[in-house]
Amino acid sequence: MTIRSSTLSLALALLFTAQAAQPSAPSPISAPLRDLPWGQLNFLHTTDTHGWHAGHLQEPSYTADWGDYVSFAERLRERVDEEGTDLLLVDTGDRIEGNGLYDASDPKGIYTQDIFKEQEIDVICSGNHELYKKSSSDNEYLKTVPNFHGNYLASNLDIYDPKTGERVPLAPRYRKFSTKNQGIRIIAFGFLFDFTGNANNTIVEAVEKTTQQKWFLDAIHDRDVDLFLVAGHVPLSSTEFESVYKAIRKVQWDTPIQFFGGHTHIRDYANYDSKAYALESGRYMETIGFMSISGLSSGGKRDEHSLTNLDNIHPLPLRVAPKFSRRYIDNNLYSFHHHTSLNSTTFSTPHGRNVSAMISTARKTLNLDHKFGCSPTDLWTNRAPYPSNHSIFTWLQDYVFPDKISDPARKDTPRLVLANTGGIRFDIFQGPFTIDTTYSVSPFTSGFRYIKDVPFSTAKRLLTILNQEVPQLLKHDSYNELAAKIPVSSSSSSSSPSSFLLQRQQQQLLSEQDTLLPQRHPNQNQHHHQTPLSTPTSSKDKDKDDSDLLITPGYTTHDAAGSDGDDTIHSPIKFYKVPNCFETRLAFPSSSSSSSSSSSSSSPEKQDEAQDPQT
């Protein structure tokens, strides 16, 4: 396969003739692995990559870059072509904002647009981050949509054409196609949740309303279809996916449906009925989701005997429900080599190496490895309890805010500094603090605002109100975007339509408990004294050949299908709840100055009883 970018010469491949990933990336750790559950139709899924296309340069489990993913997909396509099965790639949005590779360029994204398009993605849609600003949504319409040649879908998203001012669909509403080898007939959609925080050059139609429109009803009435594929930047347990599911089932009660979701930054899996399943594949290029389906009709293109070496995944009689399987792949070369049965010499493709070279060149141009200093310790968003010495929020409230937030004209006036934890997107690792780190920790451009001379009797109540975990000032979707992501395990093996809203309510209730949360995010070299809700994977899951490999802390996902979804067998990690907001008190009398995540305080309240000081 030849590289598609017109701006890159073949000479870039010479930079990576002997290696993939990025030069500064640590080597992945050998670990016991589960094989991929191959099927008749297979998928690779990415979501919420947020500019992390260089991989994680300080976390060995996620060091593969976008070029390695290109190589991985090409090697898997070689396999399905040889076996007569099929492979499709899906991406469900939020490709931007969150890493220096995107955020450090001016204008933003000038490198990542060319890098991302090198992967051949069959179904792609927008997330909410693509729509916050007019410039980024215009880029989607003018650059990203054309880059994917009809594969970008926008079922409920319009834009005002920046050239004509006319309201038009951002991309085609849906797509009907047949797979290369099996001839499986697919109708695909691309949705965004009911988002209202977009810039005024785009319009997001409510999903339920969209499912009532003529074009959608015409599409789902098509009887020449073997599978509905619903890609969406939408949580799996949501009223939006419920609306799509119900609309399709009302017309075609037994046609298989495969959903791919996003937005909540977790590994998750759900089954809505015996022929409808959904997958969400994490965040930040930590996870490559793998999904397979066996037992689909194939439109009559191929007979059963045309499949070679795959007797166990021949199409089943139509009266039998298809078999759906999933796997969450840790994004590193050790996993990629295992799943392709290749090694460091044979794995990478010329195309993939070229893309890795593009990434390296962009990082050097942006000077992303420039060091501002070094962090003496790891500072965690959710992997350490708050407050504690290893909590990034404790560090901010106790050291950063007191040092940096001040007005010389009011330096002696008591003041409360309030910040929202959702504005901090990632951890700080012990070691170099670089330009890239600044964007991965917090890519947002908003600053601090202040209101002067607020009575302390009023100001002291703000933190309690904000930490009630209900929207006080923001619209619901904007609030959810800024709030810390709370991963919640599925508690049942089925997610029927009637349980969608109940699951969402249960998630909200669990997020309010002051307790340790289920294990969704990996941890390196952290030890705490609380018992995790999830338990270590049984040793019987390990491959016998892997019995001597180290089991490291990492994802131990519990979803609707059980606890065997992760490709890499890890020991559990601990994940701690944090409040919506935290507070620093500055210039208070020394006996009353404090930093807090609750409404409790001592002498300021006593002072306020006497004279209600201004802040």
Protein Blocks (a to p, Z undefined) as FASTA:
>chain_A
ZZfbfkbcfklmmmmmmbgcjfklccddddddddddddfbdcdddehklopanopakbfk
lmccfklmmmmmmmmmmmmmmnopacddddeejjbghifklmmpccehklmmmmmmmpcc
fbdcddfklmmpmklmmmmmmmmmmmnnopaccfkbccddfklopacdfbdfbdcdddfk
lopacdddddddddfkbcfkbccddfklmmmpmklmmmmmpmbbfbdcddddddfbdfkl
mmmmmmmmmmmmmbccddddehjopacdddfbfkbccddehjehlaccddddehiaehhm
acfklpghilmlgccdfklccddddddddddfklmmmmnopafklmpcfklmmmmmmmmm
mmmmnommpcfbdcfbdcdfklpccddfklmklmmmmmmmmmmgccfklmmgccdddddf
klpmbdcdedjddfklmmmmomcfbdcdddehiafklmmmmmmmmmnopafkbcfklmmm
mpccdddddfbfbdcfklmmmmmmmmmmmmmpccddddfbdcehiacfbdcfbdcddfkl
pcfklmmpccddddddddfkbjklbfbdcdddddddddfbdcddehiafklgccdfbfbd
cklmmmmmmnopaZZ
